[in-house]
Every structure is written in structure tokens, then in C-alpha cells.
Amino acid sequence: MFTEDTFSKFKISTKEAVVGDLTVNNDLLKQYDFYHPFTRINYFKEVTKYGTRDALAIEQYIVNCLNDYYVKLVNNTNIEERNKMLDKYVHLYGMWRELYTYKNAQDLISMNNMYDMFLYELYIIGYVSS
């Protein structure tokens, strides 16, 4: 269907070193009428899915869990338990800020590790991803 010359190779790198190659179909890069796996804003293209991990879905799940946890925190009447929940929420929010920093720096390895840690932390407090 596609010839070899329709694919371009790009290097994926972190701040320290090259971590992999990405082969992209040039015909797909020219398209502007689909959303995944690229997000298009002002002609910039951002990879939002690589491998089997969908970063947008994970981030939406994290936001939903944090919102739910915050509602539980506010509605809790036991002051001692509320303080424990508040400490955990502050910790999770710090992780979210760290994840955002990695995302802005396009540090895929650290971002991937932070997703794993975040999902594990949410699992520990009772949130199970599907």
C-alpha cells in the first residue's frame, strides 16, 4: 500500500541521549482531518500515543481520580482522616506538577516512569484503572 520512500525516520531523544527511532508515514503527517495519534495546533505535531500507552487517556484518568479524591476529602467529617487525606492529596498534586514538567521538557522516559508511579499511588488509595 505504501512505498518505502513515504516513511521518514526521526530520532527520539531525551536531554541526555537518543532513546529510539520513530518511523512515520509522510502521507499521514500531511493530513489535518484526524486526531490520533497526533494533536495539531498551529501546524505543530505532538505525538500523544506511542507503543500501547495513550498519554491523553491516562492524564484524563488521573485528573478524574484527583477530582474525585478532592470531593471525598472535602466531604469527610473526621478531622484526623481529613488531614491524612490532605497530605496524600498534596503529595499527588506534587506528582502531577512533576509530570507536567516532564511533559513540557518532552522527557519521555521520566514521563513514562511518572505515569507508572502515579497509577500505582492511585491504586494504593483505591482507584483501579481499567
N, C-alpha and C positions, 0 to 999 in steps of 0.2 A: 504494500500500500504506500509506504513512504520510502524514498530512496535514502541512501546513506548521507548524501550531501544536505538533507533537510534537517539534520541534527547538529547541534553545537555542543561543545563540551565547556563547562565552566568549573572553576576550582572553588570549593567551599573552604573558607579559612576562618580561623579564629584570630585573636590578637597574636598568638604565638606561632601557629603553624597551619599548613594546609591539612584539612581533615578529610577531604574526599572530593569526588568529582560528581558533577551533575550533568546528565545528558538531557538536552531539551530540544523538543521539536520546534523548529523555527516557524512552521506554519501555525502552531498553537500560540506562539508569542505574538503573532501579528493580530490575533483575534481580540476583539473587545466586547464580545457579547456573552461571555460566560464568566463565572465567578470563581470556580475552584479548578485547579489548585493555586490560582493567582488572584491577588487583590490588586485592582488597578485604581490608582489615584493620581491624577495629573501625569499620566504616561509612565509612572514608575511601576515596577512589577515586584511584588513581595511574595516569596514562597511561603504559603501558610500550611502546607502539608508535605511532609517528607517521610518516606517509609510508611509505616502503618499508624503513625501518630498524627492526629489532627489537632494542631495547636489552638485553633479557634474554638473547637468543641470543648477542649479541656479548660480553657480560660473561662468559657461561659459556665461550665460546671462549677469551677472554683468560685466564681462570683455568686452564683446561686447559693452555694453552700455557705459562703461568708454572710450573705444577706439573711439566710435562714438562721444561722447561728447568732447573729446580732439580734434578731427578733426574739429568740429564746433567751438571750442574755438580758434584754430589756424587760421582758415579761416575768423573769424569775424573781420570786419574792424573798427567797432565802439569801440574806446578805453575804454570808460566808461563801456559799456556792456561786453567787453572782461575781464575787471578787476573783474566784478561781477561773470562772468563765471569761472574765475581763482580761486576766493575764494571758489566757490562751488566745483570745481574740487579738490582743496586741501582738503576740508572737506571730500569729497567722498573717496579720496585716503587714508586719515587717517582712515576712517571706514574700508577700505579694509585691511589695516595693522592690525587693531584691530581684524578683523575677522580671519586673518591668525594666529594671536597669540592664539585666542581661539581654532582654529583648531589644532595647534601644541600641545596645552595643553589638547586636547580632552575634552574640556568643552562643552558638547552638549547643555546644557541649554542656556548658553551665546551665543553660536554659532547660535542656532535656533533664539534667540531674535535678534541677529545682522542681520541675513538674513531678518527678518521681517522689521527691521528699514531700511536696505539698499534698499529693494524693495519699501518701502514707499517713501524714498528720491528720488529714480529714477522715481517713479510715479509722484511726485510733479514737477519734471522738464520735464515731458512729455513722459517718457518711460513707456509703458504699457506691462506687461508680459502676455503671453497667457496661 
